[in-house]
């Protein structure tokens, strides 16, 4: 009966009668010191942030070393979002700025309410949450905030029955 053993270098399972010499492997010490530089011509279809970073092939968490600051950054699955943020914030490279269109958040919409109106709305919100078993955060969502704001400003919506008559 053959027994299998797990090797630490190759992370593979080999039968006892096979030698590790048949399989190329890199020792743990060699892996921890190895970094590769990715050139732009080899990154077709890949992010251009790799021009500024070298991937570290060390055992453990995936990292990339910044070639400008010589700083190690974590890159889960070699994702580039943290690398882009580093290049934009630390090196002021504008081409790596976030391309997300920033719309004003729902919390930035200012609505002036009197203290009595605010207390009444708070009371109605708590009653609605308790009666309908809703989450307290439901009234912080942009859709409900817009609805409440529209109702407050008199933009009432007609019901379907009113449209038909």
C-alpha positions, 0 to 999 in steps of 0.5 A, a space after each residue: 500500500 502506498 502512502 502519500 506525504 505532503 511536501 512543504 516546497 511544492 505543496 503537492 501530494 507525492 507517493 513515497 516511491 517518487 522523488 522530489 528531484 523529478 519535480 522543479 520547485 523553489 525553496 521557501 527562502 528563494 520564494 520569499 526573496 523573489 520579485 518580478 518586474 512587469 514591463 508594459 509590453 507584457 501587460 497587454 489588457 492589464 492595468 498600467 499601474 504595474 509599470 510602477 510596481 513589482 510583484 512580490 512572490 513571497 510566501 504569505 499575503 500577496 504584495 507589490 513593491 512601489 518602485 518610486 517609494 520602495 514601499 510594500 502594499 498588500 494586493 489581494 488577488 493582485 487587485 489594483 485599486 489600492 495601488 491606484 489609490 497609492 499612486 494618486 495620493 502619494 505620487 499625485 499621478 492624476 491618471 490614477 484618480 478615481 473615475 467614479 462620478 461622485 454624486 451628492 450623497 443623500 445625507 448632503 441634501 439639506 432640508 430645513 425643518 422646524 423642531 416640531 416638524 422634525 419631532 413629528 417626522 421622527 415619531 412617524 418614522 419610529 411608528 412605521 419602523 415598529 409597525 412594519 418591522 423595518 430596519 431603522 436605516 430604511 429612512 436613511 436611504 436616498 429613495 425614501 428621503 426623496 419621497 419624503 422631500 417631494 411630499 413635504 414640498 407639495 409634489 403629491 403623486 396622483 393615484 392610479 384611480 384618479 388618472 383613469 377617471 
